[in-house]
Amino acid sequence: MTASQATEASSNGRIPHPVSAGPVVQLPGAFGNFVTQAWTDLVTGAEHLAVSSPNPPKDGKAPLVRLHSECLTGDVFGSYRCDCGEQLAYALELIEENGGTLLYLRGQEGRGIGLANKIKAYALQEAGFDTVEANEQLGLPVDARCYNAAAQILAEMGLHEVRLLSNNPDKQNRLAKAGVTVVEMVPTEVPSREQNIRYLQTKKDRMDHLLTLDAQAAGVPGGGTNTFEHEQD
C-alpha cells in the first residue's frame, strides 16, 4: 500500500487493510489468456490470487468482479455437493469475454470455518440438518468470512466501482462498507443438481441469496429430499 493510498483511505474514515502485491504474470489456460497477481493479507498471512482479463471492460462499463471463496472439494475435485466449481468456471468465462477480475480468496473454505469443520458440517447435513443448523450445532458462525483484504486489493488495483458477479447481497453490503461501490449485481446462478438443491433453497430462504430455483428445481429428480448441501457463494 502506498502512502497516498493510505492517506486517501484514512481521509475517507476507513482504516486501510494492509496487503502486499506480487508481480503480474501471464496465465494462459482453458478459459482464455489471463494475467494473474498474488496478494498477501499482512494481518492473517492468507495468500489470495487476482486473475484478470488483459482486455478493458466492454462498452465502458464497470469491470466484472468475482470474489470467489476457496472451495477445495468443489473447485478441485468437482464435488456435486456444491456449485462452487461451476460458478468459478462461469465467472472466468464471463470475465474473459467482458473484462474484469476474479479474486480467489484463500482461507475461506466452508464460508470461513475451514476444511475440517466443513466436513464435520457435511456429516450433520447427512443426518438431516440444513447448512445453517449444521454450523450452529458445531458452535460456529453461519458465515465467518471477511472481505476487508479483498476490498483493499480491489482498491489498490484501481477497481473502485465494479459489477459484482454474485448471488449474495451480503458481499455487496460488505464491499460498500469497505469503500468499493457495487454498481450492479450480475447473477452467477448455475443449474442446480439433486445433490445441492436443498442447500440452495436454504440459501434463498434463510440467507437472502438472489436465486430463482423454482424452474430449476422442477426439473431436478428428487429435488429437496435426502440431498447433500453446498457451502458458499
N, C-alpha and C positions, 0 to 999 in steps of 0.2 A: 504494500500500500504506500502511495506517495504521500508526502507532507501536504500537498494541495488537496488531495482526496480526503485525507483525514480532517483537514480544516473545514472543507465543504460539508462533510458529514456531520461534524460537530456543530457547525452553524445551523444545520437543519434540525438540531435537537436529537440527533441519533448518534450513538456511540458506534463507530465502525468496528466490525468483527475482523480480527486480524487473520489474513490469509496470505499465502505466498504462491507465486506463479512460476511454472517451469517454462521451458522453450516450447514454441509452436512447431509441430512437425506434421508431415503428411500422413494420412491414414486411409489408404485405398482399401475397399472391402466390398462385400456382397451388396451393400446398399448404395454404393457410389463412392466418389472420391471426397473425403472429408479432410479437415485439419483437426488436430487434437492438441490439448494442453492439459497437463496435470496441475492440480491446485492442492495445497496443503492447508488444512484448518490448523492454525497455530495454537488454538486452545485445546482441541481434542486430539490432534495428531492425525485425524482422518484424512485420507488422500482421495480427492474427487477428480473426475475427468470431464472436461468440456470437449464435446465432439460437435464440430461446426461445419456448415456448408461454406465453401470458399466464395460462394456467389451471394450478392446482396439480395435482400427480400424483393419479391416481385411487386411491381406497381407502387413502389414507395411505401408499402405497408410496414408496420412494426414487425420485427422478426418473430418467427415462431420460437418458442422456448418450451422445452420439456424438462421438468425436474423429475428424474427417474430414480426412485429408491432402489437400491441394490436388492436383488432377489435371486439368490443362488439357485434355488430349486426351479424357478420359472425361467430366468434369463439363460442359465447354462444348461440345465437338464430338461427344459421344455415341459415342466410339470403341467398337467391339466387341472391341477387343484387351483391354479391361478391363471389370470390373463396377463401377467406381468411381461412375459417374453413376447407375447403377441402385441402388447401395447408398445414395447420397446421397438420392435420391428416396424410397426405402423408409424411411430413418431419419426424414426430415421428416414423412412420413405418420404414423409411429408416435408421434413427439413431439407433433404437432398433436393427435392423438387422446388420448394418455395423459399428456401433460405432460412437460416436460424441456427439455433444451438440446442443440443441436448446436454444437460448436466447429469452425469451418472454419479449419484450420491452414495458413497460407500458408508458402511456403518449404520444403515437404516433398514437392515433386514427385519422383516416382520413388523413394519411400522415402528421400528426403532427398538424392539425388545430383544433382538439378537437371534441368531440361527437356532441355538439350542432351545431357547424359550419358544420359538415359533413351532418347533417340532412338538414340544410339550402341548402347545395350544392345539395343534393338529389332533393330538390324541384325545383331547377333551372334545373337539369338534366331532370326532368319530363316535364319541359317547353321547352326542346329541346336543351339545351346546353350540350356540352360534359364535361368531368370531368375537363379538363384544363380550359375551358371557365368559368365553374361554379365557380371555385376558384378565377379566375380573376375578375368576376363580384362581388364577395364578398370582393375584395381588399386583398386577401390572397395569399400567395405563393403556387405554384403548389405542391411543396414538402418541408415541413418545418422540416423534420426530421433531427436529428443529431445523429451520430454514435460514438462520442468520448467516451462516457461511455461504449458502447458495446465493442469497441476496447480495452479499458483498462481492462474490465472484462476478455476478451479472453486472454490478455497478462498475467494477474495475475493467470489465470487457466493454464498457460503454453501452450496455443494454439497460437503459433506464425505463423504457416503455416497451412492453412485449405483448405478444399474443400467446397466451398460456395454453399449452397442449395438456389438458387435464379435464377430468370429470369431477374434481374435488374443489368446491368453493373455498375450503379452508386454506388451500395453498394460495389462492388469490388474496385472501384476507391477511395472511401472514407476510406475504411479499409486500403488500401495501404498507404494513406497519414497519417494514424494514427499508422502505424508500423506493421500491420498484413498482411502477404503475402497470397494472394489467389492463390493457385497453380492450381486450376481447378474450373470452374463454372459447377455445377450439376443442370440441369433444374428441376423446380418444376411445370411445366405446367400441369394442370389438365383439363379434358374435359370442354369446355365452355358450357354455357347454353343460352337459348333465352334471359334471363334476364340480362346477363352480356356481351354478345358478342360485343356490340358496344363499351363498355369501353375497353375491351381487345384489340380491333382494335386500339383504341386511344392510348393505352399504347405502342403498337407496332409501330405505325406511328409517334407519337409525343413525346414519352418518351423513345424510343430506347430500349424497352424491347425485350428480345430474345424469341419471341413467333412464333409458326408456324401458327396456327389458320386456314389456308386455308382448310385443310382436315376436321378440326373440324366444321368450320362454315357451310360447305356444308351440314352437317348432322343435323344442328340445325333448326327446323321450325321457320320461320320468322326472322332468324338471321339478325341483323343490322337494323331493323326497329322498332320504337316505344319501345325501350328497355331501361331498367334501367342500372345502372353502378356500378362498384365496385371501391374501393378506394385505394388499396395499394398492394405492394409486398415488 
